[in-house]
């Protein structure tokens, strides 16, 4: 594979060029798979080849577990219950098919700046509460109130 990618300048290729060629190849492969796939897992992932921020943004273990399980489609099959009024609680129009995944795809790639912070101060605790409730409904239990949802990301 690498010989075919680097054939024109195989013997003069430096590390920087090699990384650039590899990144372009991986990006092209990912975009091809992302655009031509009916995979639920791939379609709910970010449309980029970077590490998803849900893996490194500050959150509790329970919050990270719920977000990851949602992303993988393991929490209620990736579809929110209508009784939770997810669209209304997140202030999203009904035209957005999956508001939870939509919001997760908008997670910042770095700790939110004060200018971006005001949106997440409202939306992140609501999202954490919704995922908390979904987790308990998935296990047929009545959810206790969450304790300070989303505080780690916002502090």
Residue, then its C-alpha position, 0 to 999 in steps of 0.5 A: x500500500x505505501x509503495x503505491x501511495x509514495x511511488x512518484x517520490x519514494x526515495x526522496x520522501x521525508x517524514x513530513x511528506x509521508x505523514x501528509x500522504x498517509x493522513x490524506x489516504x486515511x481521510x479519503x478512506x474514511x470519507x468513502x466509508x462514511x458517505x457510502x455506509x449504512x452503518x449506524x455506528x459510523x453514521x453517528x460518529x463525527x465526520x472527521x478522522x480526529x479523536x472524538x472529544x467524548x474520549x478526553x473532555x472532562x466528565x464523570x465516568x458515568x457521563x462518559x459511559x452513557x455518552x459512549x454507549x449512546x454513540x455506539x447505539x447501545x443505549x436504547x438502540x440509539x433512538x431516544x424515547x418520545x416521552x422524554x421530549x428531547x427536542x423540546x428540552x434541548x431547544x432543537x427543531x423537529x427537523x433534526x432527526x437525532x438531536x443527541x448525536x447532533x449535539x455530541x457532534x458539536x462538542x468542542x475540540x478543546x475546553x470551551x472558551x468563555x465565548x462558547x461557554x454560554x451555550x454549553x452551560x445550558x445544553x450540556x447539563x440537559x444532555x447529561x440528564x437526558x442520557x441519565x434518564x435513558x440509561x435508567x429507562x433502558x434498565x427498566x428502573x425509575x431514575x433518581x435525580x442526577x447529581x450536578x450533571x455535566x459539572x466537570x466539563x463546565x468547571 
